[in-house]
Amino acid sequence: MPKLLALETSTTVCSIALFRDEQLLGASELQIEKSHSSHITVMISQLVENCGATLQDLDAVAISGGPGSYTGLRIGTSTAKGLCYSLDIPLLEVSTLYGLAAQVIQATPQPERYLFCPMLDARRMEVYACLLDSQLQEVSPIEPVVLEERTFGNKLAAQPVIFFGSGAQKFKELVKEKEHALFVDDVLPSAKTIGQLALAKYARKAFEDVAYYEPFYLKDVYITGAGKGIK
């Protein structure tokens, strides 16, 4: 029975979870902005110890691969890679948006009736989003989306779409009169669903190359300073 550690650091939430086979042994989470770098290694050590295990017991590490915060993704990725290198175990990656969608799909009666649209806030009226069916199959790919009243108009005309995530509130104000636009509040990224989805990948041996893996930033990163952006 594999022991898998899952990390979710793609947003302001710093979340970790430990699984043995399909059983969740424990989880820990902080919703404190900019807490990742100073807390994640302590959280991992404490969780593993509290679950009666050691780091040497781990069989794999799973990471939420983005899109999301550049800094958060870098911290999670470097932590996961460090564990995989030192323990000589495989790395697994799960899309942040797929992890969000899995939470909502699991809580939705008759999920096959709906499409699911996870949205991460990308500032102003832009979000990172995709459209998924109840089997996590892409209907529309992950991409930056500028929100307008007509966004996803064709899909909303055809069937109900459930919107959620940190960017969904902005869209709610634009489409509040459309009956097929449904919203679920307070859906936050969680290592629990990252781990659940990663276990299926572990069974298929769908591992990442630890040396070359990079998170899915989706957009180029700019560092602003001295009046200009540096790519």
N, C-alpha and C positions, 0 to 999 in steps of 0.2 A: 504494500500500500504506500504510494508516494506521499511524501510530505512536501507541500508547496507553499512558499511564501509569496504573497501578492502585495504589490505596492501601488498606490494611487497618489500621485503628486502633481497632476496636470493642472490643478486650479489652486485656490487658497486652502482647500481641504487636504490635509496630510493623513492618509488612511493606510493601514496595513492589516493584513489578515493571514492567518495560518490555517492550512487545510491538511487533513490526513485522508487520502483518497477523496471522497466527495463530502466528507464531514468537516464542517467548520469548527476548528478547535478554539479559536478566539480571534478577536479583532480589537484594534485600537485606532482612535481617530481624534484629530485636532482640527478645529476650524478657526485657527488663529493665523492671520495673514503673515507671510514671511517667516513662518515657523519651521519650514521643512529642513533647512540645513542644520539647525541647532537641535532638532528633536528626533529626526527619523532614525538615526542609529540607536539612540537610547530606547525609542519605542520598540524597535525590532528586538533588541536584547531582552527587554522586559517581557514582551509578549511571548517570545520563544521560551524563556525561563518559566513564566507563569503557566505555560501549557505543558510543562514537564519534559521539554525537549532541549536540544542544543543546536547550534548552527550546523554542526557536522551531521545532524540527522536530515538536513534538507536534501531533497532530490531535484528541486528546480526552483527558480525565482521567476515570477511573472510581473510585468511592468505595464502600467497604463501608458500607451505609446503616443497619445496625442490625438487630435490637436489640443492646444492649451497654452498655458504660460510657458514661455521659453525657459525662464529660470527654474520653475517647478519641474519641467520635463528633464532638464539637465541634471538636477539634483537626484531625481528618481532613477534616471538612467545610470548615472555614475555609481550610485549605491548598489543597484542591481548588478551592474557589471563587476563591481568589486567583489561582491559575494560569489558570483559565478566563477570568476577567475580563481579566487582563493580556495573555493570548495570544489572546483572542477565539476560543476553541474550546469545543465542547460538553462538558457534564457528563453522566456516566452513573452510575446507581446500581444496585447489586446487593445483595440481602439477605444479611446476614452468615450466616444459617442456610442459605440456598441455597448459599452458597460452601462451607460446611462439608460439606453433603450431596454436592456435586459431587465433592469429594475422595474420599469413601467409595464413591460409585457407580462412579467410574472404576476403583477398585481391587477391586471386587467381581465375581467370576465370576457370570454369569447374574443380573444385578441385578434383572431383572424378577420374580424370585421373592420379592422382599422389599419391605417398606416401610422407609423411612429416617427416623430421628427425631434430628435435631440438637438438642442441649440446651446452653444457656449458663447457667451458675450465676447465680442471682439472689438468693443468700444464703438461709440457713436451709434449708427444704425446698422452696423455690420455684425454678423454672427458666423460661427463655424457650424455647419449643419449638414444633415443628409436626411433622406427618407428611407425607412426600412419597413419591411413587412414583419409579420409576427414570427417569422423564422429567421430574422436578422439578415434577410437577403436585401441587397441594395436596390431600391427603386430609383433613387437619385443619389449620385456619389457625394462623398464628403468634399465640401468646397466652402470658400468664403461666400456669404450671401448678404447682399445689401437689402434690407427689409423695406418693402413697400406694400401698399394695400393689396396689390395684385400678386405678390410673391406666393408661389405654390397654388396659384388660382386654378389651374387645370386640375390638379389633384384634389383640391377642395371641392370642386364641382362634381367630382365623380364619387367620392366616398369620405367618411369622417377621417380626420387626421388629428392625432394627439400630439401636442407640442409641450415641451418641458425642458428644463435646464436653465442656466443662468441668463440666457438670452431670450427666453420665451416671453417674458413680461413685456418687452418692447414690442413684440409682434402682436401681443394680445390687444394692445391699444389700437392697433391698425385694423384688425379684423374682428372686432368684438361683435359685429352684426352678422357675421357669417355662421350659419348653423352647423356646418361641418367642421369648424375650427374648435377643437376642444383643448383644454389646458389643465395640466397637473402641476401644482405648485410644490416647491421645496424638494425637488429631486436633485440630490447632490452626488457627485462622483464617489464611489465606494470601492475599496479593495475587495469587498466581499463578492461583488459581481465580476470584477476583473478575475478573481481567482476561479470562480465557477466556470467562466468561459475559457480560461487558460487550461483547466483540467482536461477539457475536450481536446485542446491542441496537444497537450502532453500525451494523451492516448494515441494521437496520430503522429507523434514525434515531429510536430511542426515547430521546430526550434529556430531561434534566430542565431546568426553568426555573432558571437559575443564581441569579437574584435572589431567588426565593421558596423554593427547595429547603430542606427541613429533614430531618434524620435521623429514623429511625423509633425513637423512644425507647421506645415501647410503654407505659411507665408515667410518671406525673407525677414530676417531680424535686423532691426536698425537700432544702433546706439546713438542717442542724440547728445550732442555736446558742442560747445563753441559755435552755436548757431547753425549747425548742419547735421545731417544724418550720415552715419557711417555704416555701410552695408557689411 
